[in-house]
Amino acid sequence: MTTAIIYFSRANENYINGKKQMLLIGNTAVLAQKLSERLKLSSYQIIPKVPYSIDHEETVQKANREKQNASQVAYEAIEIDLKEVETVFLGFPNWWGTYPRVIATFLANQDWENKKIYPFCTHEGSAFGSSIQDLTKACPGAEIKTGLAVRGSKANHSDTALANWLLAYEEDQ
């Protein structure tokens, strides 16, 4: 069985515990790195062709416009053939109650038939929002497994939560 870790993350200015802070590595990327190390798998980052602003407020407003317009957000090609992948760990921040539109575009470009998706997200209080339901609609034929939602401010300290979540994956193997 082939498994891949695919994620979108945004570094730069973020709100952490109610304060703006500069992040060198986005919170979702932190989780993806931890997953990659634990499972000894490569991870693949979805990178928008037009980067989001360093400024948090500008990014928030752009993300809201993208959601309202159901925008297709172009991204750089990732170097994996998903036809060969049976299980995907899919990571994203929760933006405006669901996954960002760059994830929606990625999902729409794939065939999800007979694949398992283990979603993981970072957030600052809204957990998955509607993203699990949205994944179910966007990925017909896929089995959406139990996900892991981690507060972005806790991403660096999420080892126990990650290990507990991975028990279900390990049982599936």
Beta strands, then each sheet from edge to edge (+ up, - down):
strand 1: 3-7
strand 2: 12-16
strand 3: 19-23
strand 4: 43-45
strand 5: 87-93
strand 6: 116-123
strand 7: 143-144
strand 8: 148-151
sheet 1: 4+ 1+ 5+ 6+ 7+
sheet 2: 4+ 1+ 5+ 6+ 8+
sheet 3: 2+ 3-
end
